[in-house]
Amino acid sequence: MPEAEARFSSEELIKIQKEFERLSKDNVIGKRKLLEYFRMVEIQDTYLANEVFFMIKNSSQLNSPIDYSKFINFVSIISKGTREEKL
């Protein structure tokens, strides 16, 4: 089990996976759906939204979407990460 997934209970993982599947198309999430997940839709056209998206996908390519491994890694840091990881 990847380190990010190990931070969650099996029930939490099921919920996260279902939410990813709900938001994803072809097993990837674009910026708009990602911001919807984090309830940040109102800032979708801002510099901050772009920076968050680039940070999560760990790529400077404009149109590369976020797959499940990048998604679960980010969710694990935000919800279960140490203070240093969050910074």
VOTI-892897 format. One record per residue: residue in three letters; z, y negated, x negated of N, C-alpha, C in turn. Coordinates in steps of 0.2 Angstrom, whole numbers, plus 5000, padded with zeros to 4 digits. Each point is the difference from the previous one (the first is absolute). Layout:
<rs>
ALAZYXZYXZYX...
</rs>
This chain:
<rs>
MET500050064996500049945004500049944996PRO499549955001500049944996500749965001GLU500249964994500649975000500149955006ALA499549975002500049955006500350045006GLU499750065002500150045006500750034999ALA500350014994500650034999500649955003ARG499849945000500549955002500250005008PHE499650045004500050005007500250075002SER500350005006500250065003499350035003SER500050065002499450035003499849975007GLU500549985004499949965006499749934999GLU500349974994499749934999499250014997LEU499950054996499350014998499650025005ILE500250045005499550015006499949945004LYS500449955001499949945003499549954996ILE500150004993499649964996499350035000GLN499950064999499450045000499649985007LYS500450015006499749995006499749925001GLU500449964997499849935001499449984995PHE500050034994499450004996499450025003GLU500150065003499450035004499849965006ARG500449975003499949955006499649944997LEU500249984995499749934997499350024996SER500050064997499450014996499450025003LYS499549994996499350035002499850034994ASP499850065000499750044995500650014994ASN500650005002500650014996500149944995VAL499849945002500149944996500249945005ILE500449954998500149945004499849944996GLY499749965004499749934998500649955000LYS499849944998500549955000500349985007ARG499650005005500249985006500550055003LYS499950065000500450055002500750014996LEU499949994994500650004996500549945002LEU499749945001500449945002500350025007GLU499650035004500250025007500750044999TYR499950054996500650054999500649964998PHE499949954995500649964998500249945004ARG499650005006500149945004499949934997MET499550004996499849944996499349975003VAL499850025005499349985003499949935000GLU500549965001499949935001499849964993ILE500250044995499849974993499450034997GLN499650045004499550044997499449964996ASP499949945001499549964997500349964994THR500650014998500349964995500050034993TYR500249964995500050034993500550054999LEU500649995004500650054999499750075003ALA499750005005499750065003499650044995ASN499549964997499650034995500350034994GLU500549964998500450024994500450075002VAL500350005006500450065002499550065000PHE499449995003499550055001499850034993PHE499849954995499850024994500650044996MET500649975001500650044996500050075003ILE500050015006500150075003499450044998LYS499449985000499450044998500050014993ASN500349964996500050004993499350004997SER499649965003499349994998499749935002SER499649974996499749935001499450015004GLN499850065001499350005004500249985007LEU499649955003500149975006500050055006ASN499550055000500050045006500350074999SER500350014995500350074999500650015005PRO500050055004500650005005500650044997ILE500550015004500650034998500150075002ASP500050054996500150075002500850015001TYR500150065003500750025002500450004994SER499850024994500550004994500249934998LYS499649955000500149934999500549975006PHE499850025006500449985006500750034999ILE500150064999500750035000500449974994ASN499649994994500449974994500349935002PHE499649965003500249935002500550015005VAL500050045005500550005005500650034997SER500050044996500650034997500449944995ILE499649964997500349954996500349955005ILE499649985005500349955005500650025003SER500050065002500650035005500550034996LYS499950034994500550044996500049984993GLY499649964998500049984993500649964997THR500150004994500549974997499849925000ARG500549964998499949935000499449984995GLU500150034994499549994995499350025002GLU499950065004499450025002499749955005LYS500449985005499849955005499749944997LEU500349984994499849934997499350024996
</rs>
